[in-house]
Amino acid sequence: MMDNIVAALGNMLSLEMFLCMFAGVAVGIVVGALPGLSATLAVALMLPFTFGMSPTAGILILVGAYCGGVYGGSITAILIRTPGTPASVATVADGYAMTKKGRAYEALMGSLLTSTIGGLLSGLALLLIAPLIAKLAVNFGPPEYFALAMFGLTIIASVSGKSLAKGIMMAGLGLLFACVGIDPYEGQARFIFGQSFLYSGVGMVPAMIGVFAIAEVFNQIEVRIKSVAAEFGDVSVDCKQKYPLKNLRPHVPNILRSSITGIIVGAIPGTGGAIASFLAYNNEKAKSKHPEEFGNGSMDGIIAAETAKNATTGATLIPMFTLGIPGDTVTAILLGALTIHGLSTGPKLFTEHGVLVYTVIIGFFLVNLIMLLQGRFAIRWFSKITQVPSSILLPIILVLCLVGAYASNNSFASVGIAVFFGVLGFVLGKFGFPMAPLLIAMVLAQLTEMSLRQSLIMSDGSPLIFVQRPICLVFLLLALFSVGIPLWKEKRAKGKQ
């Protein structure tokens, strides 16, 4: 472990690594601050730029976009009452109330500082917890991998929104898309329908760009067609004010409690920053001696929401690095990026690419410090970000999406696949079908199929191998529990109606 950490520290001295983190954070903040866009879109947009980079540099630029995007959503939430990302919804009421009172700078600085602290604490959790889980997982065989993949697929129950049935349907569609191409065991073509470009399967990069980026562009175009976009007035931010760190002293218990909430929620696959921010916000409101201030410009409300949502960023990487399970849609893209760069995912990542993992973990700390630096000097221009006309922004994003899809394997077929998934995501989204299950299923499909076949070969076709091994049994029980709880809640909710 120490050898890997020393080598990782040496890697961080590279100018390439620093520039990648700096660029990733900058793009993440800008995209996250733009209303309607998200950290997921920021990471999806940056993905094609990583193809020519080393795996470490590529993952670091995506991590930078992730952290920057999660923080950036608070900017428009505070300034114009429009959360840039879903995770910033809890910040809206208090942040905008402070802006109306002429305290926008105070709210922005409080958000920036506590977002950084939450991110750093989650990075500490990642550094301490991830290696312990990886040591346990290093003894996994094909049966354990299959049980783990099944547990990973049950995350779909957590990200299916209001309808579990629709989530399962999307997961089935994702598994079907993952089967397109050549069978890895028998060498037979599957579901190619006479199209030669499908022999290599459905590319993960075009699919991710289509589902998340292109579909979102279509959504924003529809909004613009239906109603004239509101023009935001110039928001005045008095940057001559000062906000020293000592102002946070009374809020230290709040910061610690909210960080713990964010770390715990982030480490549970299928949750995310939005859930963490609302939980932390409600906890602080319940503990407050003046709960009536929440929603009317409470600094405690902003600090709770912002600390918790950024504390999820490092925690979501724990299941991704150690078990190969994406904690949310962003880490699903990161997991896909690892696969694209030819790296092992799951428990083998620590043993086969330990230096890379620790480089990314150390880089995670630096990313949050870079975010603090960029945010501190860019606050005076933050209000101008919201003034970018959508008529200029949306075409630029769409062109970047198509170029990125083409660059994934220098094929116009990939552009067509990206557009197909963009239309698919846009249309199905209108009917309430969630996109996250589709992507999670596509990411985990190969592991599920390979480990199942290998396990049945080991047992001469007997499925009892999955209940005869303790770790397998534990993961399968967790999978049943993960599916059973949402079903029970859904049945209970219908019973109350």
Protein Blocks (a to p, Z undefined) as FASTA:
>chain_A
ZZmmmmmmmmmmpmklmmmmmmmmmmmmmmmmpghiafklmmmmmmmmmmmpcfklmmmm
mmmmmmmmmmmmmmmmmmnopafbfklmmmmmmmmmmmmnopmmmmmmmmmmmmmmmmmm
mmmmmmmmmmmmmmmmmmpcfklmmmmmmmmmmmmmmmnojalklmmmmmmmmmmmmmgc
cdfklopaehklopaklmnopafklmmmmmmmmmmmmmmmmmmmmpccdddddddddfkb
ccdfklmmmmmmmmmmmmmmmmmmmmpghiajklmmmmmmmmmmmmpmblmlgonapakl
mmmmmmmmmmmmmmmmmmmmmnopafblmlmmmmmmmmmnopaehjllmmmmmmmmmmmm
mmmmmmmmmmmmmmmmmmmmmmmmmmpcfklmmmmmmmmmmmmmmmmnopaklmmmmmmm
mmmmmmmmmnopafklmmmmmmmmmmmmmmmmmmmmmnnopaklmmmpmklmmmmmmmmm
mmmmmmmmmmmmmmmZZ
